[in-house]
Amino acid sequence: MPSPLYARLGRGFPLAVLLLATVLAGCSTSQIVVRGAMPLMDGGLVAMNRETDLELARDAIPATLKMLEGMTVEDPGNVQLRVYTAQGFYGYSYSFVEQTSPERAVALYTRCLEHAKAALTSQGFKTDPESAPLADLEQALKDTSARQVPALFWTASCLAKRTDVHRTDPKSIAQLARAAAFMQRVLALDENYYFGGPHMFFGVYYGGRAPMFGGDFAQSERHFAQARAATDGKLLMTDVLYAEFLARQQLDRDAFHQHLTAVVAAPDDLFPEMALANRVAKQRAQYLLNKEAEWF
């Protein structure tokens, strides 16, 4: 006689077990462990974003990055894991490395890019962001969808930041158009992704260059305004980047000073969910203020 449990589950129960066994058969034990640990990674990211002690974050992040990289060795096709690793390398490089060791930052941004590209590859994007003809890249991006936004975003971000650090290298500068193509697609699919990140990107993209070199100050103003609106002005990095790129390029010392002093004076609990990013923004704002007399 069938057990009561079997009767409740019905005849579909053996099929469900068979399907589960088939899925698990395609995964190694290590992959199963990695995927089972993903909720812990989610919680770890939330906790790190809420961190208010910059020294603690600086000391903790490298070990976390190596753990994430170790997990990608065991589960290389895990898209979410690749995105987390790319995001981690970007955040660590920007926050704690770039100002004091730009060459090391370039190497770390390159690792960031490799993980973001791996996420895209796992999602079926086969065009190489760095070597494919730009026209082919733009055509391939038209076929991407909302599910690929995180990988597209971090590919663009890591490629652009590596270019920014190496801005005197003509070969590196040529990559900026590729980064912009990726971020333009993100803008079309989800303009407010990562706290208005696509708008912040284009605020810098158009604001950090003179018009004769492709800059567009009106476009930059518009994108920074939309980035600010995405978080009701709570993410302070928007104002830091506005000052560092647009106000500086326009030689507008008053705007430069006002935006940065406002960031420094902002409440520490303005945006608890992104407390670490705001602490980094305050630190960078003070660094830029110390450069004011030299630049203006």
C-alpha positions as CSV (number, residue, x, y, z in Angstrom):
1,M,0.0,0.0,0.0
2,P,1.4,3.4,-0.9
3,S,2.3,5.6,2.0
4,P,0.1,8.6,2.9
5,L,3.0,10.9,1.9
6,Y,3.3,9.2,-1.5
7,A,-0.5,9.5,-2.0
8,R,-0.4,13.2,-1.2
9,L,2.5,13.9,-3.6
10,G,0.9,11.9,-6.4
11,R,2.4,10.1,-9.3
12,G,4.5,13.2,-10.1
13,F,6.7,12.5,-7.1
14,P,9.0,9.9,-8.8
15,L,9.4,12.2,-11.8
16,A,10.4,15.1,-9.5
17,V,13.0,12.9,-7.8
18,L,14.3,11.8,-11.2
19,L,14.6,15.4,-12.4
20,L,16.4,16.4,-9.3
21,A,18.8,13.5,-9.6
22,T,19.5,14.5,-13.2
23,V,20.2,18.1,-12.2
24,L,22.5,17.1,-9.3
25,A,24.3,14.6,-11.6
26,G,25.5,17.5,-13.6
27,C,27.0,19.2,-10.6
28,S,30.2,18.2,-8.8
29,T,30.1,18.0,-5.0
30,S,32.1,21.3,-4.9
31,Q,29.6,23.0,-7.1
32,I,26.7,21.9,-4.9
33,V,28.6,23.3,-1.8
34,V,29.3,26.6,-3.6
35,R,25.7,27.1,-4.7
36,G,24.5,26.2,-1.2
37,A,26.7,28.9,0.2
38,M,25.3,31.6,-2.1
39,P,22.8,32.9,0.5
40,L,25.8,33.5,2.9
41,M,27.4,35.5,0.2
42,D,24.3,37.6,-0.2
43,G,24.3,38.3,3.5
44,G,28.0,39.1,3.5
45,L,27.5,41.7,0.8
46,V,24.7,43.3,2.7
47,A,26.9,43.4,5.8
48,M,29.9,44.9,4.0
49,N,27.8,47.6,2.4
50,R,26.6,48.6,5.8
51,E,30.2,48.7,7.3
52,T,31.1,52.1,8.7
53,D,34.7,51.4,9.6
54,L,37.0,51.9,6.6
55,E,40.0,50.2,8.1
56,L,38.0,47.1,9.0
57,A,36.6,47.0,5.4
58,R,40.0,47.5,3.9
59,D,41.5,44.7,5.9
60,A,38.6,42.3,5.4
61,I,37.9,42.6,1.7
62,P,41.1,40.9,0.3
63,A,40.4,37.7,2.2
64,T,36.8,37.8,0.9
65,L,38.0,38.3,-2.6
66,K,40.3,35.3,-2.4
67,M,37.4,33.2,-1.1
68,L,35.2,34.3,-3.9
69,E,37.9,33.5,-6.5
70,G,38.3,30.1,-4.9
71,M,34.6,29.5,-5.3
72,T,34.8,30.5,-9.0
73,V,37.4,27.8,-9.5
74,E,35.0,25.2,-8.3
75,D,31.9,26.7,-10.0
76,P,33.2,28.8,-13.0
77,G,29.8,29.1,-14.7
78,N,28.1,30.6,-11.6
79,V,26.9,34.0,-12.9
80,Q,26.0,35.5,-9.6
81,L,29.3,34.5,-8.1
82,R,31.2,36.0,-11.0
83,V,29.3,39.3,-10.6
84,Y,29.9,39.4,-6.9
85,T,33.7,38.9,-7.5
86,A,33.8,41.6,-10.2
87,Q,32.0,44.0,-7.9
88,G,34.3,43.2,-5.1
89,F,37.5,43.9,-7.1
90,Y,36.0,47.1,-8.4
91,G,35.0,48.4,-5.0
92,Y,38.3,47.4,-3.3
93,S,40.4,48.9,-6.1
94,Y,38.5,52.2,-6.2
95,S,38.2,52.6,-2.4
96,F,41.6,51.5,-1.2
97,V,44.2,51.1,-4.0
98,E,43.8,53.5,-6.9
99,Q,45.0,56.7,-5.2
100,T,48.2,55.3,-3.8
101,S,49.0,52.5,-6.2
102,P,47.6,53.1,-9.7
103,E,49.5,50.3,-11.4
104,R,48.2,47.8,-8.9
105,A,44.7,49.2,-9.4
106,V,45.0,48.6,-13.2
107,A,45.8,44.9,-12.5
108,L,42.9,44.6,-10.1
109,Y,40.5,46.3,-12.5
110,T,41.7,43.8,-15.1
111,R,40.7,40.9,-12.8
112,C,37.4,42.6,-12.2
113,L,36.9,42.7,-15.9
114,E,37.8,39.0,-16.4
115,H,35.1,38.0,-13.9
116,A,32.5,40.2,-15.4
117,K,33.3,38.9,-18.9
118,A,33.0,35.3,-17.5
119,A,29.6,36.1,-16.2
120,L,28.5,37.3,-19.7
121,T,30.0,34.3,-21.4
122,S,28.0,32.0,-19.0
123,Q,24.9,33.9,-20.1
124,G,25.6,33.3,-23.8
125,F,27.3,36.5,-24.8
126,K,30.2,35.3,-27.0
127,T,31.5,38.6,-28.4
128,D,34.8,39.7,-26.8
129,P,34.3,43.2,-25.2
130,E,38.0,44.1,-25.8
131,S,38.8,42.8,-29.2
132,A,35.7,42.5,-31.4
133,P,35.1,45.4,-33.9
134,L,33.0,48.0,-32.2
135,A,30.2,47.7,-34.7
136,D,30.0,43.9,-34.1
137,L,30.0,44.6,-30.3
138,E,27.1,47.1,-30.6
139,Q,25.1,44.6,-32.7
140,A,25.6,41.8,-30.2
141,L,24.6,44.1,-27.3
142,K,21.2,44.6,-29.0
143,D,20.3,41.0,-28.2
144,T,21.1,41.2,-24.5
145,S,18.3,41.2,-22.0
146,A,17.5,42.4,-18.5
147,R,18.8,39.3,-16.9
148,Q,22.3,40.2,-18.2
149,V,22.3,43.7,-16.7
150,P,24.6,43.0,-13.7
151,A,27.3,41.4,-15.9
152,L,26.9,44.2,-18.5
153,F,27.2,46.9,-15.9
154,W,30.3,45.5,-14.2
155,T,32.0,44.8,-17.6
156,A,31.5,48.5,-18.5
157,S,32.5,49.7,-15.1
158,C,35.7,47.7,-14.8
159,L,36.7,48.4,-18.4
160,A,36.1,52.2,-18.0
161,K,37.9,52.4,-14.7
162,R,41.0,50.6,-16.0
163,T,41.0,53.1,-18.9
164,D,40.6,56.0,-16.5
165,V,43.7,55.0,-14.6
166,H,45.6,54.5,-17.8
167,R,44.2,57.6,-19.5
168,T,47.6,58.6,-21.0
169,D,47.8,55.3,-23.0
170,P,46.1,55.7,-26.5
171,K,45.4,51.9,-26.7
172,S,43.6,52.1,-23.3
173,I,41.6,55.2,-24.2
174,A,40.3,53.4,-27.3
175,Q,38.5,51.0,-24.9
176,L,36.3,53.8,-23.5
177,A,33.9,53.7,-26.5
178,R,33.5,49.9,-25.8
179,A,32.7,50.6,-22.1
180,A,30.2,53.2,-23.2
181,A,28.5,50.8,-25.6
182,F,28.0,48.3,-22.7
183,M,26.7,51.0,-20.4
184,Q,24.4,52.4,-23.0
185,R,22.7,49.0,-23.2
186,V,22.4,48.9,-19.4
187,L,20.8,52.4,-19.5
188,A,18.2,51.2,-22.0
189,L,17.4,48.0,-20.0
190,D,17.5,49.4,-16.4
191,E,18.6,53.0,-16.0
192,N,18.4,52.9,-12.2
193,Y,20.4,49.7,-11.8
194,Y,22.9,49.9,-8.9
195,F,21.6,53.2,-7.5
196,G,21.5,55.0,-10.8
197,G,24.9,53.7,-11.8
198,P,24.4,54.0,-15.5
199,H,23.6,57.7,-15.2
200,M,26.6,58.2,-12.9
201,F,28.7,56.6,-15.5
202,F,27.6,58.9,-18.3
203,G,27.8,61.9,-16.0
204,V,31.5,61.2,-15.8
205,Y,31.8,60.1,-19.5
206,Y,30.4,63.4,-20.8
207,G,31.7,65.6,-18.0
208,G,35.3,64.5,-17.8
209,R,36.3,65.7,-21.3
210,A,36.4,69.0,-23.1
211,P,33.7,69.3,-25.8
212,M,36.4,69.1,-28.5
213,F,37.2,65.6,-27.3
214,G,33.6,64.4,-27.1
215,G,32.5,66.0,-23.8
216,D,29.0,67.4,-23.4
217,F,28.5,69.3,-20.2
218,A,24.7,69.6,-20.6
219,Q,24.5,65.8,-21.0
220,S,26.7,65.4,-18.0
221,E,24.5,67.7,-15.9
222,R,21.4,65.8,-16.9
223,H,22.9,62.4,-16.1
224,F,24.2,63.5,-12.7
225,A,20.8,64.9,-11.9
226,Q,19.1,61.6,-12.7
227,A,21.7,59.6,-10.8
228,R,21.1,61.8,-7.8
229,A,17.3,61.3,-8.1
230,A,17.7,57.5,-8.1
231,T,18.6,57.7,-4.4
232,D,17.1,61.0,-3.4
233,G,20.6,62.3,-3.1
234,K,21.6,59.8,-0.4
235,L,24.5,58.2,-2.3
236,L,27.2,60.8,-1.8
237,M,29.5,59.4,-4.6
238,T,27.3,61.2,-7.1
239,D,28.4,64.6,-5.8
240,V,32.0,63.6,-5.5
241,L,32.1,62.5,-9.1
242,Y,30.3,65.7,-10.2
243,A,32.9,67.8,-8.5
244,E,35.9,65.7,-9.6
245,F,34.9,65.5,-13.3
246,L,32.3,68.0,-14.4
247,A,33.0,71.0,-12.1
248,R,36.8,70.5,-12.5
249,Q,36.5,70.3,-16.3
250,Q,34.4,73.5,-16.3
251,L,36.9,75.2,-14.0
252,D,34.0,75.9,-11.7
253,R,35.7,76.2,-8.4
254,D,32.6,77.3,-6.5
255,A,30.6,74.2,-7.6
256,F,33.7,72.0,-6.9
257,H,34.0,73.3,-3.4
258,Q,30.3,73.3,-2.6
259,H,29.6,69.8,-3.7
260,L,32.6,68.4,-1.8
261,T,32.1,70.3,1.4
262,A,28.4,69.1,1.4
263,V,29.6,65.5,1.1
264,V,32.0,65.9,4.0
265,A,29.3,67.5,6.2
266,A,26.6,64.9,5.3
267,P,25.3,62.8,8.2
268,D,27.1,59.5,8.7
269,D,23.7,57.7,8.8
270,L,22.3,59.2,5.7
271,F,22.2,55.9,3.8
272,P,22.7,52.9,6.1
273,E,22.3,50.4,3.3
274,M,25.3,51.9,1.6
275,A,27.3,53.2,4.6
276,L,30.6,52.0,3.3
277,A,30.2,53.7,-0.1
278,N,29.4,56.9,1.7
279,R,32.4,56.7,4.0
280,V,34.6,56.2,0.9
281,A,32.9,59.2,-0.7
282,K,33.6,61.3,2.3
283,Q,37.3,60.2,2.3
284,R,37.6,61.0,-1.4
285,A,35.9,64.3,-1.1
286,Q,38.4,65.4,1.5
287,Y,41.2,64.2,-0.7
288,L,39.9,66.3,-3.6
289,L,39.4,69.4,-1.4
290,N,43.1,69.1,-0.5
291,K,43.8,69.4,-4.2
292,E,41.5,72.5,-4.7
293,A,44.2,75.2,-4.6
294,E,46.5,73.2,-6.9
295,W,43.8,72.6,-9.5
296,F,42.2,76.0,-9.5
